[in-house]
Amino acid sequence: MEKPKEKVVPHNGRRARGGMRDTRITDVAALAQVSPITVSRALNSPEVVAPETLQRVQQAVQQLGYVPNRLAGSLSSSKSRLIAAIVPTVAHSLFSTSIQTFSDAMSRAGYQVLLGLAGYSEDDELRVLDAALSRRPEGVLLVGVARTAPLRARLLSLQLPTVETWDTTDLPVDMLVGFSHYDVGVAVAKHFIERGKRRPAIVSANDARARARHDGFVQAMVQHGVPNVADVSVAPPSSVDLGRQKLAEILDAGSDIDCVFCGSDLLALGVLSEARERGIKVPEDLSVCGFGDLEFAAEMRPALTSVRVDGERIGSTAADCLIARLRGVSAQSNVDVGFTIVARDTA
């Protein structure tokens, strides 16, 4: 009796026993009709692979559901392809535009961004950084600058490409992409003074960057002969409700004010709401300036005057600096993106 021929079953990614077999880089290479080293290059340094080849590899990866073993790769090559980004919050678009732009640019260069939310606590910044370091990132992005000695010492000890953003300092850890918050406060004070405002108030958060804007505003007012500023602070993060509360607090205390600098557009929105509730005319009786120029600022009625910072430029420039450094190319070490006061109806 003739023995039945053995049936050949095409490889489908399954083990004969024990369920699914892990897809290997050689499987991807076979399907894409390239060598395993080409697959590795496509995954780790896509910019050096021809577009048509890169597309075939990406299609094979998607078809097979291949997931690179980054841990194994990091153990053998000390490369994790991770970038740690430590940010206060992504609750509103002030920082999220920067982070999205930064993440997209790093992804195109073959890196993934590991996001750590530290709130506005300097102690939490260090804890979140330490947690991220356990994943062996190849670079660090920090929203803000390292103000505390422990955080600065930790970043310096890493000897990793590091870029501080959204602020300025005379002693950056490595690279810096930002602007002077103090100068923002000075510029807003001058903006009010030029419009004849002499009875100012400031409603601001008490984190380091907001305090710098506060100090610039108050000191510029003093230099222009206006020594008295109605001054209230809030704990971050800012909100519309806090803006309403703090303007009410200022007015109920008997302060006769004709302009308010708000540490965020959300606070400014609350201030405008409270002013409207009390029948205060804006800008005739009260001028208001926010910070951040969020999307709603131009759409409000009256439209909100605000300080605009190019968050997209911060994100793309920070990515360019890190990518250059990671490739062993000299990168800019200090980039000042500046800011603009966008004058609208409220001031």
ZADO-1210 file (C-alpha; in nm, 4 decimals, padded with zeros to 6 digits):
<atoms>
<atom x="00.0000" y="00.0000" z="00.0000" code="MET" pos="1"/>
<atom x="00.1377" y="00.3381" z="-00.1052" code="GLU" pos="2"/>
<atom x="00.2199" y="00.5641" z="00.1833" code="LYS" pos="3"/>
<atom x="00.0250" y="00.8945" z="00.1578" code="PRO" pos="4"/>
<atom x="00.2377" y="01.1907" z="00.0662" code="LYS" pos="5"/>
<atom x="00.3127" y="01.4369" z="00.3399" code="GLU" pos="6"/>
<atom x="00.1059" y="01.7521" z="00.3002" code="LYS" pos="7"/>
<atom x="00.3127" y="02.0712" z="00.2976" code="VAL" pos="8"/>
<atom x="00.1406" y="02.3534" z="00.4872" code="VAL" pos="9"/>
<atom x="00.2631" y="02.7098" z="00.4228" code="PRO" pos="10"/>
<atom x="00.4104" y="02.8896" z="00.7212" code="HIS" pos="11"/>
<atom x="00.1354" y="03.0820" z="00.9009" code="ASN" pos="12"/>
<atom x="00.3260" y="03.2036" z="01.2040" code="GLY" pos="13"/>
<atom x="00.2008" y="02.9251" z="01.4325" code="ARG" pos="14"/>
<atom x="00.3935" y="02.6633" z="01.6212" code="ARG" pos="15"/>
<atom x="00.3073" y="02.2984" z="01.5619" code="ALA" pos="16"/>
<atom x="00.2465" y="02.2875" z="01.9361" code="ARG" pos="17"/>
<atom x="00.1979" y="02.5528" z="02.1958" code="GLY" pos="18"/>
<atom x="00.0034" y="02.8182" z="02.0048" code="GLY" pos="19"/>
<atom x="00.1385" y="03.1256" z="01.8243" code="MET" pos="20"/>
<atom x="00.5036" y="03.1359" z="01.7241" code="ARG" pos="21"/>
<atom x="00.6743" y="03.4725" z="01.7608" code="ASP" pos="22"/>
<atom x="00.7290" y="03.6327" z="01.4238" code="THR" pos="23"/>
<atom x="01.0990" y="03.6816" z="01.3625" code="ARG" pos="24"/>
<atom x="01.2877" y="03.9450" z="01.1700" code="ILE" pos="25"/>
<atom x="01.3804" y="03.6719" z="00.9190" code="THR" pos="26"/>
<atom x="01.0084" y="03.6215" z="00.8466" code="ASP" pos="27"/>
<atom x="00.9721" y="03.9903" z="00.7694" code="VAL" pos="28"/>
<atom x="01.2832" y="03.9817" z="00.5518" code="ALA" pos="29"/>
<atom x="01.1534" y="03.6817" z="00.3543" code="ALA" pos="30"/>
<atom x="00.8150" y="03.8420" z="00.2909" code="LEU" pos="31"/>
<atom x="00.9676" y="04.1764" z="00.1935" code="ALA" pos="32"/>
<atom x="01.2361" y="04.0005" z="-00.0154" code="GLN" pos="33"/>
<atom x="01.5211" y="04.1806" z="00.1557" code="VAL" pos="34"/>
<atom x="01.7935" y="04.0809" z="00.3974" code="SER" pos="35"/>
<atom x="01.7386" y="04.0828" z="00.7767" code="PRO" pos="36"/>
<atom x="01.9938" y="04.3643" z="00.8092" code="ILE" pos="37"/>
<atom x="01.7833" y="04.5754" z="00.5720" code="THR" pos="38"/>
<atom x="01.4775" y="04.5144" z="00.7908" code="VAL" pos="39"/>
<atom x="01.6793" y="04.6220" z="01.0921" code="SER" pos="40"/>
<atom x="01.7867" y="04.9408" z="00.9166" code="ARG" pos="41"/>
<atom x="01.4295" y="05.0127" z="00.8071" code="ALA" pos="42"/>
<atom x="01.3087" y="04.9834" z="01.1657" code="LEU" pos="43"/>
<atom x="01.5946" y="05.1669" z="01.3361" code="ASN" pos="44"/>
<atom x="01.7201" y="05.4166" z="01.0760" code="SER" pos="45"/>
<atom x="01.4445" y="05.4522" z="00.8137" code="PRO" pos="46"/>
<atom x="01.6067" y="05.7613" z="00.6661" code="GLU" pos="47"/>
<atom x="01.8926" y="05.5512" z="00.5219" code="VAL" pos="48"/>
<atom x="01.6655" y="05.3015" z="00.3430" code="VAL" pos="49"/>
<atom x="01.5356" y="05.3544" z="-00.0113" code="ALA" pos="50"/>
<atom x="01.1643" y="05.4574" z="-00.0057" code="PRO" pos="51"/>
<atom x="01.0447" y="05.1604" z="-00.2118" code="GLU" pos="52"/>
<atom x="01.2347" y="04.9154" z="00.0104" code="THR" pos="53"/>
<atom x="01.1098" y="05.0881" z="00.3242" code="LEU" pos="54"/>
<atom x="00.7514" y="05.0575" z="00.2019" code="GLN" pos="55"/>
<atom x="00.7926" y="04.6812" z="00.1375" code="ARG" pos="56"/>
<atom x="00.9372" y="04.6277" z="00.4840" code="VAL" pos="57"/>
<atom x="00.6615" y="04.8307" z="00.6487" code="GLN" pos="58"/>
<atom x="00.3957" y="04.6348" z="00.4618" code="GLN" pos="59"/>
<atom x="00.5547" y="04.3067" z="00.5691" code="ALA" pos="60"/>
<atom x="00.5745" y="04.4219" z="00.9310" code="VAL" pos="61"/>
<atom x="00.2070" y="04.5155" z="00.9239" code="GLN" pos="62"/>
<atom x="00.0992" y="04.1948" z="00.7498" code="GLN" pos="63"/>
<atom x="00.2886" y="03.9692" z="00.9913" code="LEU" pos="64"/>
<atom x="00.2188" y="04.1755" z="01.3029" code="GLY" pos="65"/>
<atom x="00.5893" y="04.1881" z="01.3786" code="TYR" pos="66"/>
<atom x="00.6873" y="04.3643" z="01.7015" code="VAL" pos="67"/>
<atom x="01.0621" y="04.4320" z="01.7418" code="PRO" pos="68"/>
<atom x="01.2135" y="04.3115" z="02.0682" code="ASN" pos="69"/>
<atom x="01.3519" y="04.6460" z="02.1818" code="ARG" pos="70"/>
<atom x="01.4694" y="04.5010" z="02.5124" code="LEU" pos="71"/>
<atom x="01.6853" y="04.2389" z="02.3397" code="ALA" pos="72"/>
<atom x="01.8186" y="04.5044" z="02.1051" code="GLY" pos="73"/>
<atom x="01.9040" y="04.7375" z="02.3897" code="SER" pos="74"/>
<atom x="02.0894" y="04.4632" z="02.5766" code="LEU" pos="75"/>
<atom x="02.3083" y="04.3891" z="02.2760" code="SER" pos="76"/>
<atom x="02.3548" y="04.7359" z="02.1294" code="SER" pos="77"/>
<atom x="02.2760" y="04.9775" z="02.4148" code="SER" pos="78"/>
<atom x="02.0165" y="05.1394" z="02.1869" code="LYS" pos="79"/>
<atom x="01.6577" y="05.1647" z="02.3051" code="SER" pos="80"/>
<atom x="01.5303" y="05.4070" z="02.0368" code="ARG" pos="81"/>
<atom x="01.3373" y="05.5803" z="02.3164" code="LEU" pos="82"/>
<atom x="01.3300" y="05.9501" z="02.4043" code="ILE" pos="83"/>
<atom x="01.2004" y="06.0519" z="02.7473" code="ALA" pos="84"/>
<atom x="00.9815" y="06.3648" z="02.7397" code="ALA" pos="85"/>
<atom x="00.8989" y="06.5099" z="03.0825" code="ILE" pos="86"/>
<atom x="00.6111" y="06.7584" z="03.0656" code="VAL" pos="87"/>
<atom x="00.3846" y="06.9259" z="03.3253" code="PRO" pos="88"/>
<atom x="00.0531" y="06.8503" z="03.1520" code="THR" pos="89"/>
<atom x="-00.1146" y="06.7859" z="02.8183" code="VAL" pos="90"/>
<atom x="-00.4539" y="06.8975" z="02.9491" code="ALA" pos="91"/>
<atom x="-00.4590" y="07.1947" z="02.7118" code="HIS" pos="92"/>
<atom x="-00.2920" y="07.2804" z="02.3824" code="SER" pos="93"/>
<atom x="-00.0205" y="07.5074" z="02.5236" code="LEU" pos="94"/>
<atom x="00.2252" y="07.2172" z="02.5518" code="PHE" pos="95"/>
<atom x="00.0453" y="06.9492" z="02.3510" code="SER" pos="96"/>
<atom x="00.1221" y="07.1140" z="02.0147" code="THR" pos="97"/>
<atom x="00.4934" y="07.1141" z="02.0986" code="SER" pos="98"/>
<atom x="00.4893" y="06.7542" z="02.2167" code="ILE" pos="99"/>
<atom x="00.2940" y="06.6306" z="01.9139" code="GLN" pos="100"/>
<atom x="00.5299" y="06.8076" z="01.6727" code="THR" pos="101"/>
<atom x="00.8323" y="06.6771" z="01.8621" code="PHE" pos="102"/>
<atom x="00.6958" y="06.3213" z="01.8729" code="SER" pos="103"/>
<atom x="00.6127" y="06.3195" z="01.5018" code="ASP" pos="104"/>
<atom x="00.9634" y="06.4367" z="01.4101" code="ALA" pos="105"/>
<atom x="01.1301" y="06.1804" z="01.6370" code="MET" pos="106"/>
<atom x="00.9097" y="05.9051" z="01.4959" code="SER" pos="107"/>
<atom x="01.0156" y="05.9904" z="01.1414" code="ARG" pos="108"/>
<atom x="01.3757" y="05.9548" z="01.2578" code="ALA" pos="109"/>
<atom x="01.3063" y="05.6093" z="01.4018" code="GLY" pos="110"/>
<atom x="01.2585" y="05.7011" z="01.7685" code="TYR" pos="111"/>
<atom x="00.9595" y="05.6690" z="01.9992" code="GLN" pos="112"/>
<atom x="00.8735" y="05.9238" z="02.2669" code="VAL" pos="113"/>
<atom x="00.8037" y="05.8024" z="02.6193" code="LEU" pos="114"/>
<atom x="00.5842" y="06.0682" z="02.7822" code="LEU" pos="115"/>
<atom x="00.6062" y="06.1391" z="03.1549" code="GLY" pos="116"/>
<atom x="00.3584" y="06.3779" z="03.3197" code="LEU" pos="117"/>
<atom x="00.5182" y="06.5515" z="03.6172" code="ALA" pos="118"/>
<atom x="00.2548" y="06.8132" z="03.7003" code="GLY" pos="119"/>
<atom x="00.4051" y="07.1330" z="03.8359" code="TYR" pos="120"/>
<atom x="00.6032" y="06.9761" z="04.1201" code="SER" pos="121"/>
<atom x="00.9820" y="06.9918" z="04.0974" code="GLU" pos="122"/>
<atom x="01.0059" y="06.6834" z="04.3202" code="ASP" pos="123"/>
<atom x="00.7728" y="06.4933" z="04.0879" code="ASP" pos="124"/>
<atom x="00.9875" y="06.5932" z="03.7897" code="GLU" pos="125"/>
<atom x="01.2776" y="06.4021" z="03.9394" code="LEU" pos="126"/>
<atom x="01.0637" y="06.0980" z="04.0225" code="ARG" pos="127"/>
<atom x="00.9143" y="06.0852" z="03.6731" code="VAL" pos="128"/>
<atom x="01.2590" y="06.1243" z="03.5182" code="LEU" pos="129"/>
<atom x="01.3945" y="05.8359" z="03.7260" code="ASP" pos="130"/>
<atom x="01.1012" y="05.6183" z="03.6174" code="ALA" pos="131"/>
<atom x="01.1718" y="05.7018" z="03.2531" code="ALA" pos="132"/>
<atom x="01.5432" y="05.6298" z="03.2951" code="LEU" pos="133"/>
<atom x="01.4618" y="05.2712" z="03.3849" code="SER" pos="134"/>
<atom x="01.3706" y="05.2258" z="03.0169" code="ARG" pos="135"/>
<atom x="01.7185" y="05.3436" z="02.9094" code="ARG" pos="136"/>
<atom x="01.6209" y="05.6375" z="02.6855" code="PRO" pos="137"/>
<atom x="01.8768" y="05.7718" z="02.4408" code="GLU" pos="138"/>
<atom x="01.7770" y="06.1349" z="02.4940" code="GLY" pos="139"/>
<atom x="01.5679" y="06.3587" z="02.7172" code="VAL" pos="140"/>
<atom x="01.3289" y="06.6451" z="02.6483" code="LEU" pos="141"/>
<atom x="01.2238" y="06.8618" z="02.9416" code="LEU" pos="142"/>
<atom x="00.9436" y="07.1179" z="02.9298" code="VAL" pos="143"/>
<atom x="01.0993" y="07.3919" z="03.1401" code="GLY" pos="144"/>
<atom x="01.4539" y="07.4032" z="03.2696" code="VAL" pos="145"/>
<atom x="01.6176" y="07.2068" z="03.5491" code="ALA" pos="146"/>
<atom x="01.5827" y="07.4526" z="03.8375" code="ARG" pos="147"/>
<atom x="01.6535" y="07.2260" z="04.1334" code="THR" pos="148"/>
<atom x="02.0035" y="07.1043" z="04.2136" code="ALA" pos="149"/>
<atom x="01.9012" y="06.7339" z="04.2319" code="PRO" pos="150"/>
<atom x="01.7279" y="06.7415" z="03.8915" code="LEU" pos="151"/>
<atom x="02.0141" y="06.9297" z="03.7295" code="ARG" pos="152"/>
<atom x="02.2716" y="06.6934" z="03.8823" code="ALA" pos="153"/>
<atom x="02.0779" y="06.3893" z="03.7592" code="ARG" pos="154"/>
<atom x="02.0540" y="06.5227" z="03.4029" code="LEU" pos="155"/>
<atom x="02.4235" y="06.6163" z="03.3963" code="LEU" pos="156"/>
<atom x="02.5223" y="06.2736" z="03.5261" code="SER" pos="157"/>
<atom x="02.3344" y="06.0987" z="03.2449" code="LEU" pos="158"/>
<atom x="02.5567" y="06.2368" z="02.9716" code="GLN" pos="159"/>
<atom x="02.2632" y="06.1910" z="02.7345" code="LEU" pos="160"/>
<atom x="02.1570" y="06.4427" z="02.4688" code="PRO" pos="161"/>
<atom x="01.9155" y="06.6664" z="02.6598" code="THR" pos="162"/>
<atom x="01.7069" y="06.9599" z="02.5453" code="VAL" pos="163"/>
<atom x="01.5287" y="07.1955" z="02.7841" code="GLU" pos="164"/>
<atom x="01.2334" y="07.3854" z="02.6337" code="THR" pos="165"/>
<atom x="00.9736" y="07.6548" z="02.6992" code="TRP" pos="166"/>
<atom x="01.2075" y="07.8584" z="02.9198" code="ASP" pos="167"/>
<atom x="01.5537" y="08.0101" z="02.9342" code="THR" pos="168"/>
<atom x="01.8542" y="07.9868" z="03.1625" code="THR" pos="169"/>
<atom x="02.2142" y="08.1039" z="03.1664" code="ASP" pos="170"/>
<atom x="02.3284" y="07.7494" z="03.2487" code="LEU" pos="171"/>
<atom x="02.1476" y="07.4954" z="03.0314" code="PRO" pos="172"/>
<atom x="02.2184" y="07.1291" z="03.0999" code="VAL" pos="173"/>
<atom x="02.2878" y="07.0732" z="02.7301" code="ASP" pos="174"/>
<atom x="02.0652" y="07.2237" z="02.4585" code="MET" pos="175"/>
<atom x="01.7975" y="07.4876" z="02.5104" code="LEU" pos="176"/>
<atom x="01.4968" y="07.5879" z="02.2964" code="VAL" pos="177"/>
<atom x="01.2806" y="07.8504" z="02.4608" code="GLY" pos="178"/>
<atom x="01.2210" y="08.2134" z="02.5459" code="PHE" pos="179"/>
<atom x="01.2287" y="08.4506" z="02.8436" code="SER" pos="180"/>
<atom x="00.9149" y="08.4457" z="03.0572" code="HIS" pos="181"/>
<atom x="01.0479" y="08.7480" z="03.2433" code="TYR" pos="182"/>
<atom x="01.0599" y="08.9404" z="02.9146" code="ASP" pos="183"/>
<atom x="00.6989" y="08.8369" z="02.8474" code="VAL" pos="184"/>
<atom x="00.5914" y="09.0093" z="03.1690" code="GLY" pos="185"/>
<atom x="00.7895" y="09.3213" z="03.0808" code="VAL" pos="186"/>
<atom x="00.6353" y="09.3360" z="02.7330" code="ALA" pos="187"/>
<atom x="00.2783" y="09.3016" z="02.8640" code="VAL" pos="188"/>
<atom x="00.3364" y="09.5783" z="03.1190" code="ALA" pos="189"/>
<atom x="00.4618" y="09.8098" z="02.8428" code="LYS" pos="190"/>
<atom x="00.1615" y="09.7133" z="02.6297" code="HIS" pos="191"/>
<atom x="-00.0751" y="09.8303" z="02.9050" code="PHE" pos="192"/>
<atom x="00.1256" y="10.1452" z="02.9821" code="ILE" pos="193"/>
<atom x="00.1207" y="10.2480" z="02.6155" code="GLU" pos="194"/>
<atom x="-00.2595" y="10.2288" z="02.6280" code="ARG" pos="195"/>
<atom x="-00.2792" y="10.4547" z="02.9307" code="GLY" pos="196"/>
<atom x="-00.3389" y="10.1852" z="03.1906" code="LYS" pos="197"/>
<atom x="-00.1998" y="10.2735" z="03.5339" code="ARG" pos="198"/>
<atom x="-00.3972" y="10.0570" z="03.7785" code="ARG" pos="199"/>
<atom x="-00.2806" y="09.7030" z="03.7055" code="PRO" pos="200"/>
<atom x="-00.3577" y="09.3620" z="03.8442" code="ALA" pos="201"/>
<atom x="-00.2034" y="09.0230" z="03.7790" code="ILE" pos="202"/>
<atom x="-00.3687" y="08.6823" z="03.8188" code="VAL" pos="203"/>
<atom x="-00.1050" y="08.4145" z="03.7812" code="SER" pos="204"/>
<atom x="-00.0114" y="08.0611" z="03.8741" code="ALA" pos="205"/>
<atom x="00.2804" y="08.0128" z="04.1128" code="ASN" pos="206"/>
<atom x="00.4967" y="07.7711" z="03.9149" code="ASP" pos="207"/>
<atom x="00.8464" y="07.8866" z="03.8152" code="ALA" pos="208"/>
<atom x="00.7646" y="07.9995" z="03.4610" code="ARG" pos="209"/>
<atom x="00.4529" y="08.1894" z="03.5692" code="ALA" pos="210"/>
<atom x="00.6474" y="08.3531" z="03.8538" code="ARG" pos="211"/>
<atom x="00.9049" y="08.4783" z="03.6034" code="ALA" pos="212"/>
<atom x="00.6282" y="08.6423" z="03.3961" code="ARG" pos="213"/>
<atom x="00.4850" y="08.7869" z="03.7181" code="HIS" pos="214"/>
<atom x="00.8190" y="08.9338" z="03.8228" code="ASP" pos="215"/>
<atom x="00.8803" y="09.0904" z="03.4825" code="GLY" pos="216"/>
<atom x="00.5342" y="09.2469" z="03.4830" code="PHE" pos="217"/>
<atom x="00.5524" y="09.3876" z="03.8375" code="VAL" pos="218"/>
<atom x="00.9063" y="09.5212" z="03.8021" code="GLN" pos="219"/>
<atom x="00.8317" y="09.6832" z="03.4670" code="ALA" pos="220"/>
<atom x="00.5283" y="09.8542" z="03.6198" code="MET" pos="221"/>
<atom x="00.7469" y="09.9891" z="03.9008" code="VAL" pos="222"/>
<atom x="00.9974" y="10.1209" z="03.6464" code="GLN" pos="223"/>
<atom x="00.7113" y="10.3073" z="03.4762" code="HIS" pos="224"/>
<atom x="00.6065" y="10.4725" z="03.8037" code="GLY" pos="225"/>
<atom x="00.3297" y="10.2268" z="03.8922" code="VAL" pos="226"/>
<atom x="00.4339" y="10.0727" z="04.2249" code="PRO" pos="227"/>
<atom x="00.1010" y="09.9185" z="04.3238" code="ASN" pos="228"/>
<atom x="-00.0117" y="09.6027" z="04.1488" code="VAL" pos="229"/>
<atom x="-00.3117" y="09.4033" z="04.2733" code="ALA" pos="230"/>
<atom x="-00.1544" y="09.0605" z="04.2880" code="ASP" pos="231"/>
<atom x="-00.3184" y="08.7216" z="04.3369" code="VAL" pos="232"/>
<atom x="-00.1825" y="08.3757" z="04.2613" code="SER" pos="233"/>
<atom x="-00.3376" y="08.0364" z="04.1980" code="VAL" pos="234"/>
<atom x="-00.2055" y="07.6833" z="04.2240" code="ALA" pos="235"/>
<atom x="-00.1501" y="07.5257" z="03.8817" code="PRO" pos="236"/>
<atom x="-00.3047" y="07.4076" z="03.6653" code="PRO" pos="237"/>
<atom x="-00.5044" y="07.7176" z="03.5738" code="SER" pos="238"/>
<atom x="-00.8767" y="07.7088" z="03.5034" code="SER" pos="239"/>
<atom x="-01.1616" y="07.9351" z="03.3971" code="VAL" pos="240"/>
<atom x="-01.3250" y="07.9068" z="03.7393" code="ASP" pos="241"/>
<atom x="-01.0056" y="08.0196" z="03.9134" code="LEU" pos="242"/>
<atom x="-00.9938" y="08.3253" z="03.6892" code="GLY" pos="243"/>
<atom x="-01.3459" y="08.4198" z="03.7902" code="ARG" pos="244"/>
<atom x="-01.2732" y="08.3634" z="04.1573" code="GLN" pos="245"/>
<atom x="-00.9550" y="08.5704" z="04.1587" code="LYS" pos="246"/>
<atom x="-01.1012" y="08.8716" z="03.9770" code="LEU" pos="247"/>
<atom x="-01.3902" y="08.8644" z="04.2243" code="ALA" pos="248"/>
<atom x="-01.1381" y="08.8515" z="04.5080" code="GLU" pos="249"/>
<atom x="-00.9528" y="09.1560" z="04.3728" code="ILE" pos="250"/>
<atom x="-01.2680" y="09.3602" z="04.3184" code="LEU" pos="251"/>
<atom x="-01.4296" y="09.2612" z="04.6481" code="ASP" pos="252"/>
<atom x="-01.1142" y="09.3785" z="04.8267" code="ALA" pos="253"/>
<atom x="-01.1841" y="09.7278" z="04.6902" code="GLY" pos="254"/>
<atom x="-00.9036" y="09.7416" z="04.4327" code="SER" pos="255"/>
<atom x="-00.9707" y="09.9946" z="04.1582" code="ASP" pos="256"/>
<atom x="-00.8051" y="09.8327" z="03.8583" code="ILE" pos="257"/>
<atom x="-00.8095" y="09.9079" z="03.4872" code="ASP" pos="258"/>
<atom x="-00.6064" y="09.6169" z="03.3451" code="CYS" pos="259"/>
<atom x="-00.5303" y="09.2524" z="03.4266" code="VAL" pos="260"/>
<atom x="-00.2458" y="09.0336" z="03.3045" code="PHE" pos="261"/>
<atom x="-00.3494" y="08.6702" z="03.3324" code="CYS" pos="262"/>
<atom x="-00.0956" y="08.3892" z="03.3499" code="GLY" pos="263"/>
<atom x="-00.2962" y="08.1806" z="03.1021" code="SER" pos="264"/>
<atom x="-00.5775" y="08.2203" z="02.8523" code="ASP" pos="265"/>
<atom x="-00.7986" y="08.0028" z="03.0731" code="LEU" pos="266"/>
<atom x="-00.7567" y="08.2458" z="03.3624" code="LEU" pos="267"/>
<atom x="-00.8255" y="08.5324" z="03.1221" code="ALA" pos="268"/>
<atom x="-01.1470" y="08.3668" z="03.0074" code="LEU" pos="269"/>
<atom x="-01.2581" y="08.3447" z="03.3702" code="GLY" pos="270"/>
<atom x="-01.1669" y="08.7093" z="03.4322" code="VAL" pos="271"/>
<atom x="-01.3710" y="08.8169" z="03.1293" code="LEU" pos="272"/>
<atom x="-01.6668" y="08.6081" z="03.2459" code="SER" pos="273"/>
<atom x="-01.6618" y="08.7693" z="03.5905" code="GLU" pos="274"/>
<atom x="-01.6248" y="09.1169" z="03.4404" code="ALA" pos="275"/>
<atom x="-01.9237" y="09.0570" z="03.2150" code="ARG" pos="276"/>
<atom x="-02.1266" y="08.9290" z="03.5108" code="GLU" pos="277"/>
<atom x="-02.0511" y="09.2521" z="03.6982" code="ARG" pos="278"/>
<atom x="-02.1286" y="09.4778" z="03.4039" code="GLY" pos="279"/>
<atom x="-01.7658" y="09.5878" z="03.3595" code="ILE" pos="280"/>
<atom x="-01.6952" y="09.6991" z="03.0041" code="LYS" pos="281"/>
<atom x="-01.3940" y="09.5481" z="02.8274" code="VAL" pos="282"/>
<atom x="-01.1667" y="09.7121" z="02.7238" code="PRO" pos="283"/>
<atom x="-01.3131" y="10.0532" z="02.8143" code="GLU" pos="284"/>
<atom x="-01.3145" y="09.9908" z="03.1907" code="ASP" pos="285"/>
<atom x="-01.0881" y="09.6874" z="03.2111" code="LEU" pos="286"/>
<atom x="-00.8228" y="09.5628" z="02.9697" code="SER" pos="287"/>
<atom x="-00.7287" y="09.1944" z="02.9795" code="VAL" pos="288"/>
<atom x="-00.4289" y="09.0071" z="02.8373" code="CYS" pos="289"/>
<atom x="-00.3780" y="08.6309" z="02.8539" code="GLY" pos="290"/>
<atom x="-00.0869" y="08.4008" z="02.7807" code="PHE" pos="291"/>
<atom x="-00.0654" y="08.1138" z="02.5340" code="GLY" pos="292"/>
<atom x="-00.2961" y="08.2345" z="02.2550" code="ASP" pos="293"/>
<atom x="-00.5016" y="07.9173" z="02.2655" code="LEU" pos="294"/>
<atom x="-00.7402" y="07.8439" z="01.9801" code="GLU" pos="295"/>
<atom x="-01.0424" y="08.0021" z="02.1443" code="PHE" pos="296"/>
<atom x="-00.8697" y="08.3379" z="02.2053" code="ALA" pos="297"/>
<atom x="-00.9358" y="08.4766" z="01.8572" code="ALA" pos="298"/>
<atom x="-01.2908" y="08.3383" z="01.8453" code="GLU" pos="299"/>
<atom x="-01.4138" y="08.5004" z="02.1668" code="MET" pos="300"/>
<atom x="-01.6262" y="08.8140" z="02.1681" code="ARG" pos="301"/>
<atom x="-01.4522" y="09.0343" z="02.2578" code="PRO" pos="302"/>
<atom x="-01.1494" y="08.8580" z="02.1099" code="ALA" pos="303"/>
<atom x="-00.8774" y="08.8021" z="02.3688" code="LEU" pos="304"/>
<atom x="-00.5416" y="08.9778" z="02.3515" code="THR" pos="305"/>
<atom x="-00.2782" y="08.7194" z="02.4356" code="SER" pos="306"/>
<atom x="00.0911" y="08.6342" z="02.4219" code="VAL" pos="307"/>
<atom x="00.1662" y="08.3878" z="02.1445" code="ARG" pos="308"/>
<atom x="00.4541" y="08.1420" z="02.1624" code="VAL" pos="309"/>
<atom x="00.5286" y="07.9230" z="01.8615" code="ASP" pos="310"/>
<atom x="00.4928" y="07.5842" z="02.0286" code="GLY" pos="311"/>
<atom x="00.5210" y="07.4004" z="01.6986" code="GLU" pos="312"/>
<atom x="00.8581" y="07.5631" z="01.6337" code="ARG" pos="313"/>
<atom x="00.9756" y="07.4693" z="01.9823" code="ILE" pos="314"/>
<atom x="00.8833" y="07.1055" z="01.9202" code="GLY" pos="315"/>
<atom x="01.0399" y="07.0814" z="01.5753" code="SER" pos="316"/>
<atom x="01.3580" y="07.2656" z="01.6771" code="THR" pos="317"/>
<atom x="01.3992" y="07.0488" z="01.9874" code="ALA" pos="318"/>
<atom x="01.3643" y="06.7376" z="01.7710" code="ALA" pos="319"/>
<atom x="01.6173" y="06.8687" z="01.5177" code="ASP" pos="320"/>
<atom x="01.8680" y="06.9363" z="01.7970" code="CYS" pos="321"/>
<atom x="01.8268" y="06.5908" z="01.9518" code="LEU" pos="322"/>
<atom x="01.8363" y="06.4056" z="01.6212" code="ILE" pos="323"/>
<atom x="02.1532" y="06.5862" z="01.5168" code="ALA" pos="324"/>
<atom x="02.3211" y="06.5057" z="01.8462" code="ARG" pos="325"/>
<atom x="02.2103" y="06.1409" z="01.8324" code="LEU" pos="326"/>
<atom x="02.3667" y="06.1146" z="01.4867" code="ARG" pos="327"/>
<atom x="02.6901" y="06.2645" z="01.6104" code="GLY" pos="328"/>
<atom x="02.6364" y="06.5942" z="01.4317" code="VAL" pos="329"/>
<atom x="02.6915" y="06.9324" z="01.5955" code="SER" pos="330"/>
<atom x="02.3606" y="07.0895" z="01.7015" code="ALA" pos="331"/>
<atom x="02.2520" y="07.4365" z="01.8059" code="GLN" pos="332"/>
<atom x="02.2896" y="07.4696" z="02.1810" code="SER" pos="333"/>
<atom x="02.0674" y="07.7708" z="02.2511" code="ASN" pos="334"/>
<atom x="01.7677" y="07.8773" z="02.0415" code="VAL" pos="335"/>
<atom x="01.5463" y="08.1706" z="02.1456" code="ASP" pos="336"/>
<atom x="01.2107" y="08.1393" z="01.9664" code="VAL" pos="337"/>
<atom x="01.0785" y="08.4665" z="02.1110" code="GLY" pos="338"/>
<atom x="00.7111" y="08.5562" z="02.1553" code="PHE" pos="339"/>
<atom x="00.4482" y="08.7963" z="02.0185" code="THR" pos="340"/>
<atom x="00.1731" y="08.9965" z="02.1851" code="ILE" pos="341"/>
<atom x="-00.1331" y="08.9463" z="01.9655" code="VAL" pos="342"/>
<atom x="-00.3400" y="09.2594" z="02.0241" code="ALA" pos="343"/>
<atom x="-00.7143" y="09.2032" z="01.9856" code="ARG" pos="344"/>
<atom x="-01.0280" y="09.3545" z="02.1393" code="ASP" pos="345"/>
<atom x="-00.9557" y="09.3128" z="02.5104" code="THR" pos="346"/>
<atom x="-00.6345" y="09.5184" z="02.5328" code="ALA" pos="347"/>
</atoms>
